Amino acid sequence: MKDQISMKTALVREFKALKIWSRYSKGMITLIIISKLFSKFSIYVPIALTARFINMIAASEPAEDISKMVLITLLITAGLSVISSLLARLLEKHRNYNILWQIVEKILADKKSSMDYVDVDSQKIADMQAQIEQNMNWSSWGLLRSIYCLENLLDSVLSIICCLALSVSMFVLPVTKVKFTILNNPLIAALIVVLMVVNATLSGYFFSFRQKAWSDYSDEARLGNRRFSAYGWFSHDRSRAADIRLYRQDKITTSYMSSGDIFTEKSSIAEKFIGKVGILSSLSVVFQNIMAGIIYFFVCAKAWAGAFPIGSATQYIAAVTGVFYGINGLISQIEELKSNGKFLEDTFEFLSLPNNMYQGSLTTEKRRDNKYEIEFRNVSFKYPGSDDYALRNVNLKFNVGEKLAIVGMNGSGKTTFIKLLCRLYDPTEGTIFLNGIDIRKYRYDEYMNIFSIVFQDFKLFAMPLGENVATSHSYDEAKVMKCLREAGFDDRFDKMPKGLKTHLYKDLDKEGVDVSGGEAQKIAIARALYKDAPFIILDEPTAALDPVAEAEIYERFNDMVDDRTAVYISHRLSSCKFCDEIAVFHEGQVIQKGTHQDLLKDESGKYYELWNAQAQYYTDEKAVS
């Protein structure tokens, strides 16, 4: 539940939201305004023309004049109706709910893609984004609702303006019957106006209770939506299909889904709407009907007393009633605007998050000989929010064109080392140098371009194979084929019906092909090769492959790397024997460095321990075979 905000703050946030919309959906705001104008014209202009037409009949005006009026009324009504319909159809292409939702997702995605990785990787940012999305899930609060608020505000304001223009003459036209001259008293007209404003204000006040109850329920509603997001689509996840059947996970998800009353008739919001909120909402409708009755009586009394003909009476009834409902709607929308402003705060807080990582200004040297050198000097690192060091006092230097293997147990800091090397994070202490210069001084985007990396949690896209490798719609087919062959994807590729045009997975193409974990890893390696960067890094991308297949890929990679610097991370020490140097990580520190043969000579060392532990399993497996 959020604190109430002022109208000024609500308007400022609404205008800020609309500025964002105008950037992402050009012309939509203007189209909404024009569409609403013509929508109101198509309602109230025909009312005025029809009233004039009825008056002409009542006054027995010449048939020729009446015919002309009928024709004018039909033409103008038809023209406004056609224009209004065309504008509404055109607007629907821009403000369709699904389209608006996708635009909001793009706004959030654009922000997230521009953020420092250290922020994207944090739980705080994940929670902030989830909060925004759950606000939308609950009741379209936030950016989505700002569009609806604009439309509803325009609708109310334009209704008031149009109806005032049609009704103002009713209050000044005098009655002609002596017995009813009291209706000419300005105080009577003033009393009607006051009653309309008071009634509309009360209705809006009652509506504010409903709106406040609705927005105050957001915390519980978000919990319900998060629970539904977690468990409601559980059975749609193909990767869970086996576990669902083997362990009947559907039963536990059903239990969680049915354990709460958040969206049932027993929920607290349901009780409020049955109780106080329901009573106030009913009173609001009662007051509206009473006011409508007073308006009808006043207009009919003046028409009967001779102030205006019967045709004008139909116009005034519609117009004065329209003013009343317009004021009521305006007050209601002001409350909704204030409620939505509270939720926009979450969105703006997310969108205004600064990038604290220094972007650098030096141009990364373009060397044809790939003579790049990296040095870690007394580097230590703690993950944000953690008091423990993931890396501690690491000193390591890559020799030019060296092939470095990094080994160690799980949690020893290997992947953290790679993230620091690629500057996804900056060190907590110490410095990393590229060719003798602190990497923080290089332009961030240029520095990242010197790395081709295959992380252990890499992702492929549901798009054609060639585009997956090149990460682009346009690509060099011969180069893509070469990289796939070098990654060992030949056999699988020969079975693909459309070659490089074959879609991976069936998400977007029913003829798409599913690939195994090992095949996906080969595609990811081909992608790293295609980038052709000076540094190539494999962060345990071959975990799904058997030892023989992994060894073959590393041996191929050894040939492909040529004079470039390469870093390999693997659990299987046998795959790293060909490297120029091996660094052994343990508990966040580099405890050994050397070649495979040199490290095996130290029988008290960690590398010897790890090597023999793995060799034992390979020996046992061979004996069993």
N, C-alpha and C positions, 0 to 999 in steps of 0.2 A: 504494500500500500504506500502510495506516494503522497507528500504534502501538497496542499493546494497551491497553485501559482496565480499570479496576478494576470489580469487581462492583457496588460502591456507585454508581459513576458510571453504569454500564449501567442499573441499576434507576431511578435518578433520571431518566434520559433516557426510559426506557420509560414511567414514570408521566406525564412531561411530554407525551409523544406521545399517550397515552391521554386526557389532558385535552383536547387539541386535537380528538381524534376525538369526544369527548363533546359538544363544542360544535357540530360540523358534522353529526353523525349521532346525534341525541338518542335515548337509550334503547338504542343498539346494544350498549354495553358491558354493561349490565344484562342484556340479552337473551342475550348470549354466555354470561354466568355461569349464568343460569337454564337455558339450553339444555344446557350442559355437565353441570350437576347431574343433570338428568333423563336425559341420555344415559347417564351412569354408572349411575344407578339402574336404567335399563331393561336394563343388562347384568348387574349384580351381584345385584340383588334376585331375579331369576328363578333365578340360580345357587344362592342360599341356599334358595329355596323348592323347587327341583328336588332338591337334596340331601336336604332334609327328606322329600320325597315318596318318594325311593328308599329312605331309611332305614325308612320306614313299611312299604314293601313287603317289605324284607329282614327286618323284625321280625315280619312276618305280622300286622300290626295289623288291626282290623276293617275290612271292606270299606266300611262307611258312613263311617268316619273318613278312609279313603284317598280316597273319592269327594269328600268335602268339601275335602280338601287339593288334589285335582286342580282342582276348581272355583275355589278361592281362587287357586291358582297361575295358572290361565288368565286369570282376571279381572284380577288385579294385573299380570300380564305384558302383557295386551292394553291395559290402561289406560295403563301406563307407555310402551308402544310408540306408542300413538296420540298421547299428549301430547308425547313426544320427537320424533315425526315432524312434528307441527304446529309445534313450536318451531323445528325445523330448517328447515322450509319458510318460516316467518316470518323467521327469521334470514337465509336466503338472499337475501331481498329487500333486506336491509341490507348484507350483506357479499359480495355477488356481486363477483367480481374486477373486472369492468368498472365497476361502480358505485363501488367503492372507489377505483379509478384516477381516475374523474371527480371524486370528492371531493377527492383529493389535488391534482388540477389546479385545482380551485376554491380550495383553501387557498392555493396558490401565486399564483393569479390575484388573489385578494382582497388579498394582501400587495402584489403588484406594482401594483395599481390605487391603492393608498393611498400608494405611495412617491413621493418627489419625482421630478419628470421628469428632473432632472439625473442621478439614479441609474438610473432605468429606461433612459435613453439611453446608459448607460455599458457598455463591453465587459465590465467586471468582473462586473456584475450578470447580464448575459446568460450569462457563463461559469458563474456560480454556479447559475443555474437549470438550465442544460444538465447540470451535474454531478449535480444532484438527480434529474433525469429519467433520466439514463443509469444512475444507481444503481438506479432502479426497473426500467429495461429489462433490466439485467443479471440481477438475481436478486431483484427486489422489495425491495431494501434500502431502509431508511428508514421512512417512515410506514406504508407498506403492510405491511412485514414486522412492524411492531410489533403489528398486529392478529393476525397468525399466531403471533407469539411468545406473546401473551396466551392464545390458544386452546390452544396446545401446552403451555404451563406449567400451565394449569388442568387439562388432560387428564391430565398426569403427576401433579400434586398430588392430584387427586380419585381417581385410580386407586390411589395409595399409601394414601390414607385409607380408601377403601372396602375395599381388599384386606386392609389391616391389621385392620380390624374383622371381616372374615370369617376371618382366618387365625390371630389371636392365640391362640385356644383350642387350636389344634393343638399348640402348644409346651408347654402345661401339662397336657393330658390324658395320664394315665399309661398305659403298656402293661400288659397283664395277664399275658402269657406270661413266665415266669421267665427263659428263655434270652435274652430281649431287653430286660431291665430296664435295660440300659446306655443304652437310648434315653431313659430318664427323667432321665438325668444332665443338669443345666442346661448343662453345658459343651458338650454335643452341640448343643443348640438355639442356644447362643451362637456355636458354630463355624459353623453354617449361616447365621446372620445375618451374621457377619463375612465369610464367603465371598460372600454376596449383595452386600454393600456394596462389597467389594474388586473383585469381578467387574464390578459396575455402574460403579464408578469407573474401572477400566481401560478398559471399553468406551467410557465418556464421554471418557476421555483420548485414546483412539485416534480417536474422532469429532472431537475438537478439531483434530487434524491435518488432517482432511478439511475442516473448517469454515474453518480458517485458510488452507489452500491456496485454497479457493473465494473467500474475501474478499480475499486477497492478489492474486488474479488480476483484481481489479476494474478496475485501470488499463488493462490490455490489453483487457478485455471492453468497457469503456466506449468505447475507441477503435474496436473492432469495431462496436459499436452505432451510434456516430456516423457511421461510414463507411456502414453499412447505411441509416441515416436519410437520409444525403445522396444516396446513389446507388440504394438499393433501390427507392425509389418514384419514381424519375426519370421513368419512362415514363408515370406516372399524371398528371403535370402537363400539362394541356392547353396551357398557354401555351408549352411547350417542344416541342410536337408537330412544328412546322415545322422547327425547328433540328435536332431529332433525325434527321429524314429527310434534310435537306439536307446536314448535316455529319457524319452518322452518329455522333452523340454517344453512342449506345448502346454503341459499341465501346469508347470510353474509360472509360465507367462500368463496363462489364463487366471491363475490365482492372483497375480499382481494387478492384472487389468480389472479384476472384479472386486478387489479389496477396498477400494475407495468409493466415496459417494460424491466425488467432485462434480460429476456431470449427471447426477440422478435427481429424482424428485425429493431425495432426502438431503441434498446439499444445502449449505448455509445460504447460498444465493437464491435457491428455490424457496426457502423459508422466508427470506426477506421479501421476495416478490409476492408471496402469498399473504404476508403480513403488512408491515408499514408501507413498503414501496408499492405493493399492489393497491392498498387503500388510497394512497396519494395519487397514483396513476389514474384510478377510477374517478377521484375528485377532479382531476385535471380535465377529464373527458366531460364530466358533469358541468363544470364551469364553462367549457367551450360550447356545449349545447345550449346552456342558458343564455350565453352571450349571442349565439346565433339567433335564438328566439327573439331577443331584444332588438337585434338589427332588423330582422324580418318585420317585426311589429312597427318599428319606427319608419322604415321605408314605405311599408304598405299604408300606414296612417297618413304620411305626407302625400302619397300618390292619390289616396281616396279624398284627401282634403284639397286636391287640385294643384298641388305644387308642380307636378310633372305628369306626363302621360304614362300609361301602363308599360310601354316599351322601355322607357327610361327606368321604371321601377325594377325591371329584370336586370338592367345594367347595374343599378346601384346596389341591389341585393348581392350580386356576384362580386362587385368591387369592394363594398364595405366588409363583406365577409372575408374577401381576399386580404384586405388590410389587416384584419384581426388575426387570421391564421398566419399571415406573413410575420407579424410582430411576435406571435407565439413561436413560430419557427425560428426567428432570429434569436430570441432569448435562449431557446433550446440549443441552437447551434453554438452560441457563445459558451454555454456550459460544456458542450462537446469539444469545442476548440480548446478550452482550458484543460479538460481531461486528457485530450490527446497531446497537449503541450508537455504534460508530465512524462509521457512515454517517449516523446521526441528527444527528451534529454538523454536517454540511453543511446539513441542513434547518434546524436551529435557528439557525445562523449567518445564514442567509438571512432567516428569519422575524423575527429580532431586530434587523435593521438599522434604525437610527434614522432619522427624518426630520430632517435638519439645517436645512432651509429654514425660516426664521421665518414663522409662520403669520399674524402680525398680529392686531390686536384692533379697529381702527377699522372702523365700518360704512361701506361705500361709499355715497356720497351718491346718493340716487335723485332724479334731476332730470328733470322732465317736458319741459324744454326741451332736453334732451340737451347741455347746456353743459358739456362735459368738455374739459379741456385737458391735453395730455401734453408733458412737456419732458425731453429727454435732456441732462444736464449733465455734460460731461467723462467720458462713459461709455467704458470700455474693457473688453474681455472676452477671456479665454482659456478654451478648452474644457479640462475636467479632464484632466490628464495631458499637456497640450501646453504647450510653452514659447513658442509663437507666438501673437500677438494676432490674433483673428478680427475684432475691432473695436478701433479705437484713437482715443481722444479725440473721441468723437462728441458734437456739440452740435446739437440739433435740437428745434424747438418746433412743435407742431401748433396752428395757430390754430383757434378754435372753428368747427365745421362745415366745416373745410377738407377738401378732397380732395387728398391727397398721393400722388404717384407716386414710386416708388423704382426707379431703373434702375441698371444696371451690368453688368459682365461676370460670368461664372460665377466663384464664389469670392470675390466682392468684399465679402461680408458682409451681403447683403440679408436672407436668411432668418434669420441670427443676430440681426439687428436686430429682426425680428418676434418671435422667441423671447424676447428680453429684454423687449420691450414687453408681451407677454402673461404675463410672469414665469414662463415655463417654466425660465428660468435667472435668477440674480441677477448683476448686473455684478461683474466682478473689481475694477474701480475706477469711481468716479463714482456718480451717483445719477439715478434716473428719478423724475419727479414726476407725480402726478395732481392737478390743481387745487391745485398748490403744496405737496402733501404727499408725502413719500417713499412710493412704492407698497408698500414692505415693511411699512409700518405698517397697511395695510388688511388686513382678513380675506381670506385667500388665495382661498377659494371664492367670496366675493362679488366680489372684484376680477376674477376670470376670467369672471364672468357678464356683464361689460359688453362682451365681445368676441364677435363672430361672425367665424369665420375659415375660409377654404378654403385648406388647404395644398396644395402641389404634389403631395404624396404622400398625398392623402386616401384614405379607404377607404369603400366601401359594403358593406352587409350583405346576406346571402342571405335577405331577408325582404321583405314587401310594400312596394311603392313608397311608400305613404303613411307607413308606419312609418320608412322610410329618411329621408324628409324631416323628419318631426317628431321622430325618435329617441325614439319612445314608442308604446306599444300604443294609447293613446287620443289622439286629435288632432282638431283643427278641420279638417274636410274642405275647407270653402270656403277657408280660409286656405292650406292645402296646395296647392289648385288654383291659387290666385292666385300663389303663389310659383313654381310650375312654369311658369306662363304667362310671368311676368316673366323667368324664366331662359331662355326660348326653347325649352321642352320640349313645346310644343303639338302639333306634328306627330307626334312619336313617341308621345305619350300617347294620341292618337286611335286608334292602331293596337293599343293594349294591350287584350286581351280582357276583363280584369276591372278595368280602371281602376286606382284606388288600391290595390285588393286584389291586383294582379298581383305575383307574386313576382319579384324580380330574381334571375337566374341559376337554375340547375337543381339546386343543391346540396340543397335541401330540398323542392322541388316540381318534378315532372317537367314541369309546364306553365309553369314559370318562363321568363322571357325574358332573353336576353343583350343587353346594351347596349354600344354602342361607347364608345371612350374619350371622345369629345366629348360623347356623351349622358350618360355618367357624370359628367362635369364639370358639366353643366347641373343634374343632380340635386343635386350637392354644393353648388352655388351656391344652389339653392332651399332647401336645408337651412340655409344661413347666413342667408338672408332670413327663414325661419320663426322663427328664434330672436329676431329683432327686437331686437338689442342696439344700444347707442349707438355702438359702434365696429364698422365692417365692414372686414375685411381680406381681400384676394385676393392670395395668394402664388403667382403664376404658375399658377393652376388651369386656364388655358385653353391650355396648351401643345399639346394634341392637336387644337386647332381651327385652321382656316385663318385667315389675317389678317382676312378680311372678317367671318367669324362671330365672331371675338374682338372686333373693333371694335364689332359690334352689341351684344354682351353688355355691354361696358364702357359704351356709350352708354345702354343700358337701366338699368344700375346707377347711372349718374349721375343718372337721373331718380328712381330708387327711394330712393337714399340721402337725398335731401331735405336736412334740416339736420343730419344725423348726420355724424360724422367718418369719413372713409374713407381707407384706405391701399391702394394698388395696386402690385403688383410685376409687372413684365412685361419680357420680353426685347424685345418689339416696341414701340419707342418711339412709333410712330404711334398706338397704342391709348391713350396717356396724355396726348395733347395737350389734352384738356378739363380736366385737373386744375389746381387753383389754384396748386400749387407742385410742382416736380419736384426731388428730391434725387438727386444722382449719387454713387454709391458706387464707390470704387476702392481695392483692397487694404486694405479694412477701415476706410476713412475717407470722410467726406463731403467731396468736393472741389469740388462746385458745388451751388448752390441757385438756383431761380428759375422763372419761367414758361417754357413751351416757346419762345415768341418771344424772350424775353430770353437764354435759353441758346444759341439758334442764332446770336445776334449775336456770340458769343465764338467766333471761328473757330479759336482755339488751344485751346479747351476740349475735354474728353473727350466731352461730350454732342454737340457738333458732329461729332466724329470718329465716334461710334457712329451718329448719325442718317444721316450721309452713307454710311456703310458699308452700312446697311440699305437706304437709298434706292436705292443702286446695283443691289442685287439685284432690287428691285421694278421698277426701270426696265428692266433686262435682261429680266426675265420678261415684262413688258408688250410689249417689242419683239419677243420671240420669238412671243408670241401673235399 
